[in-house]
């Protein structure tokens, strides 16, 4: 393909706007990630942090259920779980019945349930609040994520922080570098365009600029990413018991994302941080069933992953942008709220309940009052898992969450 024809194709496809780089912020492929197993810059015994983002604002009160508090059932007559429905953690709190695998991890003292997590002056916008959580800058969210700043601080290759999401989340964006993204999506080609055509675009042409060459190369990268993802998913299917979460696709893709993380960890990749996600938690109406379904998908994916990576120094963080309001709305759903639980699970974690359940009657304009700043959990993970100085990453914030490790 000559340079002029290729340039017309790139422009017509919108590549000049960077669309072709969707296969990775730095055009890395899964093969590039696995190739880091030969690197010597990952210390022996180094831990791996896996960050699971739940998009939509998961309802914390129907996840970690304060079933013994009469104010819970009073605020949610149709939405509340009965005491005999929950997976009891103690005589006051229990997990949603969907979280059977998480309950096993809790019983094995490998899962920490951190209650009442939030930040000052909470924002109830999905986008603004998620920006705050991912940048770890509650006062004024910036343009860099807390893991991206960690990547800047260690001066590492982008492949030390990898996302298996459709696009690179702000979480992994730094000031001088960014993590690598390998999206877990099938390659959908336009009518009349074959994989062979895309591969030909990756071949260098005389006289083109470096930026155009890189944009063109990213098309071939997309094909390679697609091939590699299929290979790893096929291997994962052979090794793992099939589950409804893996088979349903769409929002259930968390299982596939964690399958890829598992394969990278077992291959000895030098990646220190992986980012994965699950959406579908914005439950404004008829919440009970849909939320339980999504929590079931989370639990199925986490259960297999935790089982297969136990003993490999893996620590998993699960969070969402905000909890929901205490009182159910007129549609048997819940509206945007504030504080909620976080989960930290894995090797070296001191399992159990951490912090106190927020009062359901002493509220802030109808919302739970937070007692634990999420940055203290981040600071602890930075220090204990990534062996980094949290002050350099969190803008001088250094308060740790004691007792987590």
N, C-alpha and C positions, 0 to 999 in steps of 0.2 A: 504493500500500500504506500503510495507516494506521500510526501509531506503535506502537499496541498489538500489531497483527499482526506488525509487523517485529521488535518486541522479543521476542515469543514465538519467532519463527523463529531469531533470533540466539542465544537461550538454548538452544533445542533443538539447535542446531548446535554448541554449545560455544564460541561466539565470545567469550564473556565471559572465557575463559581465554586469549585471545590467539591462538587457532588461525587466525583469518582473516588474521593478519598474516604468515602463512607466505610470502606473495608478496613480502615485503621487510620488513626490520626497521623501516623507516620508510615502508612502503607505497609505495615507488617502483616505477615500471614501466620497461620497457626504453625506452619513448619518453622518459621523464624522463632516462635516462642519455644517450641520443643528443642530447637538447636541450642538454647542457652544451658542445657544440661551439662555441657562441656565447660562452662565458665567456672572460674575459681574465685570469683568475688562474692559468692554467697557463702557466709561462714558455716563451718560444720555445726550442725545442730540448730541452725537458724529456723525460726518459726515462720509460718505463713499465715497471713491475715486474709480471711474471706469475708467480704462485706455484702450483705443481702439487703437491698433496698425494697421496701414494700410501698409502692406508689398508690396514692389515693387517700391516705390517712386512715390506717387500720384502727378499728374500734378496740381500744385497749381493755375496756371494761367487760367486753364479751370475749376477750382473749385470755386475760388473767382475771377471773371472775370473783368479785367479793361477795360470794353467795350468802354468807352469814349476816351481812349488813342489811337490815330491813329497808334501808333507804334505796338499795339497789333495785329490788323488786317494785318498790313504790314508784320509782322514776321510770320504770320500763315494764309495765304490766304484761304486755304481749311479747316483748323482746327478751326479757330476762330468762336466764337458765335457772331451772330448779336445782336445789342442792344435790338431788340424786342423779342429775344429768352431767355434772362436771367431773373432771378428773382431779380429785382433791390433792392439794399440796400440803395443807394443814387443816385446822378446824375453821378457817376463815376464807381461804383462797383456793381456787381450783382452775385448771386449764379448761378451755373449750373442749368439748368431746372430740373435736377433730384433731387434737394435738397429741395423739397417742405415742408417736415416736419421740417427741420432745419430752413427754412425761417419762419415758424410759431413760432418756439422757439426764433428766432431773433426778430421778431415783438413783441413778449411778453416780450422782454428785458431779456431773460434767457440764451441767447447764445452770448458769446464773440468771435469775430473773431480777432485773433492776426496776424498781417501781418508782413512779412519780417523776419521770425524766422529762425535762423541758428546757426552757431558756427564758430569760427576762423579757417582758413586753412581747408576748407571743403574737405571731401573725397567723391569721386563719386562711390566708390565701395558699393554695397548693404550691404555686410556683415560688412565691416569696419564701414560704416556710422551708421548702425543699432546698432553695438556694442557701438559706441560713444553715441548715443541717450539713449540706455538702461543702460549703465554704468554711464552716465553723466560725462565722463572723456575725453574731446576732445583732450587733449595733448597726452595721452597714455591710451587707453581703458584697464581697468584691468579685474579682474575675478569676480567682484561682481557688481550687479545691484543697482541702487539707491534705489529701494524699498527693495531689500534684505538688504542693509545697514541700512535702516530705521528699518527693522525687527530686525536686530542685536542690534540697539540702544535702542529699547523699550524692548528688552529681552522677546518678546512675543512668543506665540505658533505659529508654521508655519501656522496654520489655520487663522491667522490674515491677511494673504495675499494669495489669491487663484487665480489660473489660470484655465480657462476652455478651454485650448488649447491642441493640441496633445501632446506636451512636455512642460516642465517648461521653460519659456523664461529666458534668462540671467537677465532680469529686476528684477526677484524675487529671484535671488541667492545671499545669503549673505556670509560672511566669517565664521560665526559660526552656521548659520541656513539657511533655505530656505523656500520659500512659498510652499503651497500644490497645486498639479496639479490634476484636475479631468477632463480628456479629454472627449470632446463631440464627441465620435466616437462609432460606433457599434462594438461589440466584434465579430471578425472573427476567428473562431476556425479551426484548421487543420483537415483534413479528419480523421474521426475515433475518434476524441477527443470531448467529450461532456462537457457541463457545470458541470455535476455531477462529472466527472473526475477532473476538475479543483478545484471544491470545496473540493474534497477528498485530494488534494495536500496541502490544507491549514491546515489540521489536523496535530498536532505535532506527531513526531516519536521519539522513544527512540534512543539516541546515536548520534543524528545529532548536528552539530554546530549551534550556534545562527544565524549566517549569512545565512546558508542554510535554516534554519527554516523560517527566514524572507523572503527570496527569494521565497520559496514555498508558504508562506502565501500570497504573492502578487498576485499569480495566482487566489486564491479565491477572493482577493480584486477586481481583474478585473471583475469577474462575478458580484460581488455586485455593483460595480460602474455602470456596464452596466444596471443592473436591476433598480437602482435608477435613472439613467439618463432617461430611458424609462418612468418611472413613472412620473417624473417631466415634461418631454416633453408632455406626454399625458394630464397632468393637464393643462399645458400652452396652448395646442391646444384647450382644452375645454373653457378656459377663454378668449382667444384672437381671434380676427378675423383672419381667414387664409389669408396668403399673398403669392405671388409668391416667395418672398425671402425665406420664411420659408420652402416652399415646394420643392425648387429646389435642396437643399443639396449642397454638395461640398463646394465651396467658399462662398456660401450663408449661411453657418453655423453660421455666426455672430448672426443671429436672434435667433437661438437655444441657443447660448452661453449667450446672454443677457436675454433670458427667464429664464435660470438657475440662473443668477445673481439676477434677479427680485424676484424669489422664495426665495432665500436665504435672501435677504433684508427684504421681507415681513415676513419671519419666525423669524426675529430678530437675525440672525447669528451675531456673534461677529466679523466677518471679516471686516476689515477696508479698504482693497484694493482688487479689482478684476481686473484681466487682461484678455482681450479678443482680438480677432484679425480678420482681413479680408485681404486676399491676392488678387493678380491679377491686380496690378497697374503698372506693368512694360510695358508701352505702347509705344513700338518703331515703330509700324506700324499701320496705319488705326485706330488711337487712339480714335476718337470722340465717336463712338458708344460703343466700349467696356468699355471705362472709364465711360461713362454715365450710362451704365448698372451696373457697380460696385458701383458707387456713389448712384444709386437707391437702391441697396441692403443695403448699409450703411444707407441711409435715412429711408428706411422702418423699418429696425431693430431699429434704434435710435428713430424713431417716436413713436413706440409702447412702448419702454422702458421708454422714457422720460415722456410719458403720465401716465404710470402706477406707476412711482416712484416719481412723483412730490410731494413735501411737506415732503419727508422722509429724507432730508439732503443729497441727492446724488449729487455729482459733477462728471461730465464726461469729460475726456480729450481725444481729438482725434489728432493723430499726424502720421507722416510718416518719413522715414529716410532722404529723400531729395526731393526737387521739381524737375522740369524738365527744360531744356534749353528754352530760350525765343523763338528762331527760330525753326520752324518745320523742320524736316528732309525730305529727298526726298521721304520717304514712308508715309507722312502725319501722322507721329508720333512725339514723342519727346524723346530726349536722356537725360541721367542723368544730373541733374543740382545741384542747391544748395538750396537757401532760398525758403521758402513757408509759407503758413498759418497754424496756429494751431487753434483748437476750444476748448473752455472751456464752458461747458453748465451745468445748473442746479440751485439748490437752493442757493440763496445768491450771485450768479454771477451777476456782472454788465454788462449787455448785451450791444452790440454795436460793433463798429469798434475800435480796439486798435492798435496804431502804424500807420505807413504810408506805402502805397503801394510802393515797390521798383521801381526805375526808370527802364523803358524798353529800354533805350538808353545808360545810363551810367552804363556799365556792367563790370564785372570782367571776362575777357576772354570768353565773350558770355553768362555769367550767372548773375543772380540777386545778388546784394550785400545785405547781411543780415544787419539788424539794431537792432534786438533783440536776445540776447543770450537765447537759450532754457532753460538754467539752471535757469534764473530769473523766468521763469514760474514754474519750478519745486520747486524752493525755496518758492514761494508764496503758492503753493499747500501744501507743507510740513507744512508751518506755519499755514495757514488758514483752511485747511481741516483736516490734521492729527495732528495738534497741536504739531509739532516737531521742533527741532532746525535744520534749514537747514545746518548750518555750520558743524555739526557733520556728516551729511549724504553726503554733496556735497564737501567734502575735503576743507572746509574753505570758499567756495563760499556762500555768504549771500545776494547778491543783489536781492531785491524783484522786481516784476513787479507791479508797483503801479497802482491802479485803477481797479484791477480785481475783488475785493470783496468790 
